[in-house]
Structures are given as structure tokens and as C-alpha cells.
């Protein structure tokens, strides 16, 4: 608390937001965190409370229904949430990354389609770079999207999706054939809409189940398996094949 109190130059709006979040953490997160952590139970009621507060739209521009706040506000809010229970910060962190990527790099149509519903929390994002055989070495990505007419067909497996089951939008980094000499220039980000849940959630897309973890429980961490998954070319972030690596790094 003392460290937050030393943050200088906050606006009245920032102070009001932090005060509201601090109260929510004290009343709605801390009393339930231990039980939810031990049960590895998704914090559905806490998520609903954050939706009502508008936190999923914290950094989304006002023109799309968000609060239009700065990255400083975002950092302070996430710090406050993590004070109560780190897993809840994971629920909202990957959503912020995806919203930032769409806000900065999406086409006008993608922004209009996704951002208003992301601001309310109706659409919640997850973020997928890693694969079973690699960690942060994105140049080694094997999951591939092949162009077929107006669509792409995706095959491969992704790993460590935070919110992989509970989210209904994945920012997915895969390999495409752009003919570039540098590996990272043959990577493309797709915006994959899906139902929440586990199993084969769409034809060719399976979310096998939650990965058991020693900690960081409650928030679901999953794999995602693509087997002939078909997606329209209009779901390429920014309409820009080969730019996926730079978009993902900006999000991170």
C-alpha cells in the first residue's frame, strides 16, 4: 500500500479508479482467494464484478466504450489486483494484451467488431505464442497457416494459453509462407473467435483441458490443438500477414 501511495502525479480519475479497485480487492477477492486457489476454481463471480466495474475496458479507447486510461493506470490496477490474488491478474492481463494489439494494429473493421465487446468483458482475450517444443523462441514456431482462397487452414499445437478455456478470443501467432528470409517475418497473428469451454470447441480446434500447476491456480492454462481449422483471411490482425511477430512483441 505504501508503494502505491508514493506514486506521484495521479489524476483525480486515476485515484478514484484505484480506490474503487482497492475496495473491491479487499471485499471480493482477498476473502475468497485461498479457497479458490486450493480448489483450482475459476473466479467467475470476481470476473463478473470486474466486468461491472468496467476493468476489461480500462485501456480501450473511449470511442469503443472503454475508459481510455493509460498504461500507468493499467499497471497500478493490476498491481492492486495481484495484491489480492495473482491469478485474477492473469485473467485480465492477457485480455489487456489482446485489446492493446487490436487497438494499435487492428483494421477499422476489427476494432469495431471486437473492442466494444472487449470493453464490457463480453469478449475476453487470450494470447498464444508458445508451443509444446518451444518457449519464447518464436522463430521456431511450427504451427502453420496455409492460404486456401479467402481462408487459411491452421494445423499445429500451442501451449500455455492463459485463459485458454474461459476466453472466447485468441490472438494466435503462427507461421505463414510470406517468402521472407528472416523467420520472424513469416509469422502472422490471427484473431480466433471461439466458444468458451473445453473439448472440440469448433471444427478443427480443441482445447483439451486445464494444465495442472503447482500454483497460479484458478485461472485456466491450456493447450490449443488445431487440425485443419479454417479461418477467414479477414481475421489476420491488421490485414497484415508476416507482421505477427512485431504485433505480438508490441502487446508483450
VENLIN-V926312 format. One record per residue. RES is the residue in one letter. PHI is phi in whole degrees, -180 to 180 (none if undefined). PSI is psi in degrees with one decimal (none if undefined). D_LAST is the distance of its C-alpha to the last C-alpha in Angstrom with 1 decimal. Layout:
<<RES/PHI/PSI/D_LAST> <RES/PHI/PSI/D_LAST>>
//
This chain:
<<X/none/-41.0/26.2> <X/-62/-38.0/27.6> <X/-67/-40.3/24.3> <X/-63/-39.4/23.2> <X/-66/-21.5/26.6> <X/-87/-4.6/26.2> <X/-66/116.3/23.3> <X/-88/153.3/25.3> <X/75/20.8/25.7> <X/-72/143.0/24.4> <X/-76/167.0/25.9> <X/-60/-38.4/28.3> <X/-65/-44.7/25.9> <X/-61/-43.0/23.1> <X/-65/-37.0/25.8> <X/-68/-42.4/27.0> <X/-61/-47.6/23.7> <X/-65/-37.5/23.2> <X/-64/-41.6/26.8> <X/-65/-44.0/26.6> <X/-66/-41.1/23.5> <X/-60/-43.0/25.3> <X/-65/-41.8/28.4> <X/-62/-42.8/26.7> <X/-61/-45.2/25.1> <X/-64/-38.0/28.6> <X/-94/-34.1/30.5> <X/-113/-17.3/28.4> <X/-107/-56.5/25.9> <X/-57/-43.1/27.6> <X/-65/-19.8/31.0> <X/-113/-8.9/29.5> <X/-61/-44.6/26.6> <X/-64/-44.4/28.8> <X/-65/-42.8/30.7> <X/-67/-37.9/27.6> <X/-63/-47.4/25.9> <X/-68/-32.9/29.2> <X/-84/-8.1/29.7> <X/52/46.8/26.2> <X/-104/131.3/26.6> <X/-63/131.7/24.0> <X/-81/66.9/24.3> <X/-60/-43.9/25.5> <X/-68/-36.2/27.5> <X/-65/-42.0/24.7> <X/-62/-42.0/22.4> <X/-61/-39.5/25.3> <X/-64/-39.2/25.7> <X/-68/-34.6/22.2> <X/-62/-45.7/22.8> <X/-62/-32.7/26.1> <X/-78/-11.1/24.5> <X/82/15.6/22.1> <X/-69/-27.1/19.0> <X/-70/-17.9/17.1> <X/-105/18.2/17.7> <X/-54/-45.4/16.9> <X/-104/-0.7/14.6> <X/-76/135.7/16.1> <X/-56/148.3/18.8> <X/-59/-32.3/22.3> <X/-64/-17.2/23.7> <X/-109/16.0/21.9> <X/92/4.7/23.1> <X/-90/-175.6/20.3> <X/-90/-16.2/20.7> <X/65/30.4/18.8> <X/-84/166.6/17.8> <X/-82/169.6/15.6> <X/-66/-27.9/12.4> <X/-62/-46.9/15.0> <X/-60/-44.6/16.7> <X/-57/-47.9/13.7> <X/-62/-42.0/13.2> <X/-69/-38.3/16.9> <X/-65/-44.9/17.2> <X/-65/-38.2/14.8> <X/-60/-42.2/16.7> <X/-66/-43.1/19.9> <X/-64/-43.9/19.1> <X/-66/-25.6/18.1> <X/-59/-36.1/21.4> <X/-80/-46.2/23.2> <X/-169/118.6/21.4> <X/-58/-34.7/18.0> <X/-61/-33.7/18.1> <X/-68/-34.8/18.2> <X/-64/-31.0/15.0> <X/-68/-33.9/13.5> <X/-60/-39.2/15.3> <X/-96/-23.5/13.7> <X/-64/-50.1/10.1> <X/-67/-31.2/9.1> <X/-61/-44.0/11.5> <X/-61/-41.3/9.8> <X/-60/-48.2/6.6> <X/-66/-42.3/9.3> <X/-62/-40.2/11.5> <X/-63/-44.0/9.4> <X/-61/-43.0/9.2> <X/-70/-40.8/12.9> <X/-61/-39.9/13.9> <X/-84/-34.6/12.7> <X/-127/-7.9/13.6> <X/-69/156.7/15.9> <X/-70/161.4/19.6> <X/-54/-38.7/21.9> <X/-67/-41.7/23.1> <X/-65/-41.1/19.7> <X/-61/-45.5/19.0> <X/-68/-33.8/22.5> <X/-73/-42.9/22.4> <X/-98/-45.5/19.2> <X/-62/-42.4/18.3> <X/-60/-38.4/21.7> <X/-79/-25.6/21.6> <X/-71/-33.6/18.1> <X/-64/-35.4/19.3> <X/-85/-12.6/22.1> <X/87/0.7/20.3> <X/-61/-42.9/22.5> <X/-105/126.0/19.6> <X/-125/136.5/16.8> <X/-100/151.6/13.7> <X/-128/168.3/12.3> <X/-137/126.1/9.6> <X/-134/109.1/11.2> <X/-116/-47.5/10.7> <X/-66/158.2/13.0> <X/-135/166.2/16.8> <X/-57/-30.8/19.9> <X/-102/8.6/20.7> <X/-151/158.3/17.4> <X/-106/-100.5/14.4> <X/-95/3.1/11.6> <X/-82/79.6/14.2> <X/-67/-20.9/13.0> <X/-64/-18.4/16.1> <X/-94/8.9/18.2> <X/-57/134.5/17.2> <X/-108/-26.9/20.6> <X/-58/129.2/20.0> <X/-126/143.5/21.6> <X/-116/123.4/22.3> <X/-109/130.1/25.7> <X/-73/130.6/27.0> <X/-136/96.7/30.2> <X/65/-123.9/31.6> <X/-88/3.0/29.5> <X/-121/170.3/27.4> <X/-121/150.5/25.2> <X/-116/123.7/26.0> <X/-108/133.2/23.3> <X/-135/135.7/24.3> <X/143/-177.2/22.5> <X/-130/137.1/20.9> <X/-116/158.5/17.3> <X/-137/154.6/16.7> <X/64/46.4/14.9> <X/-84/108.6/14.0> <X/-71/128.6/13.7> <X/72/21.5/16.0> <X/-60/-35.4/17.1> <X/-89/-38.3/20.7> <X/-83/-20.3/20.5> <X/-78/162.1/18.1> <X/-126/18.3/19.7> <X/-150/126.8/16.8> <X/-115/127.1/14.6> <X/-87/109.9/11.9> <X/-116/123.3/13.3> <X/-100/121.5/12.8> <X/-137/170.6/16.3> <X/-89/134.2/18.7> <X/-128/161.4/21.0> <X/-94/91.7/24.0> <X/-100/-3.2/23.4> <X/75/15.1/25.7> <X/-84/146.5/23.4> <X/-73/-35.4/24.2> <X/-86/131.3/20.7> <X/-58/-39.3/19.1> <X/-71/-14.0/15.6> <X/-89/3.8/17.5> <X/-111/26.4/18.9> <X/-115/137.7/15.8> <X/-132/140.5/15.5> <X/-100/127.4/13.5> <X/-108/147.9/16.0> <X/-103/102.6/16.1> <X/-100/110.7/18.4> <X/-86/137.6/20.5> <X/-153/161.7/22.3> <X/-73/155.0/24.5> <X/-75/158.4/23.4> <X/122/-173.4/25.2> <X/-125/164.1/25.9> <X/94/-161.4/28.0> <X/-80/96.1/28.3> <X/-81/-23.5/26.7> <X/-146/158.1/27.3> <X/-56/117.8/29.4> <X/89/0.8/27.6> <X/-129/117.3/24.6> <X/-120/131.1/25.1> <X/-107/98.9/23.1> <X/-61/-34.0/25.4> <X/153/177.0/24.9> <X/-73/140.8/23.1> <X/-84/129.2/22.4> <X/-70/135.0/24.4> <X/-130/157.7/22.7> <X/-75/-30.0/24.3> <X/-148/-163.9/22.3> <X/53/45.5/19.4> <X/-89/176.8/21.9> <X/88/-62.7/22.4> <X/-69/136.0/19.0> <X/-87/133.7/19.4> <X/-119/128.7/17.7> <X/-139/172.2/19.0> <X/-94/168.5/19.5> <X/-142/123.3/19.9> <X/-113/123.8/22.7> <X/-109/125.5/23.4> <X/-137/91.2/27.1> <X/68/30.9/28.2> <X/-74/125.2/25.8> <X/-102/133.8/26.6> <X/-144/144.0/24.3> <X/-71/148.8/25.1> <X/-63/-19.8/23.8> <X/-71/-7.9/23.1> <X/-95/6.5/20.1> <X/-74/122.6/18.3> <X/-57/126.2/15.4> <X/72/3.8/17.0> <X/60/30.7/20.0> <X/-129/82.0/18.5> <X/-59/142.3/19.0> <X/88/-7.0/17.6> <X/-102/5.6/14.6> <X/-62/-37.2/12.3> <X/-62/-46.8/10.6> <X/-67/-36.2/9.9> <X/-64/-44.6/8.8> <X/-63/-42.2/6.2> <X/-65/-35.5/5.0> <X/-64/-40.7/5.5> <X/-63/-43.2/3.8> <X/-64/none/0.0>>
//
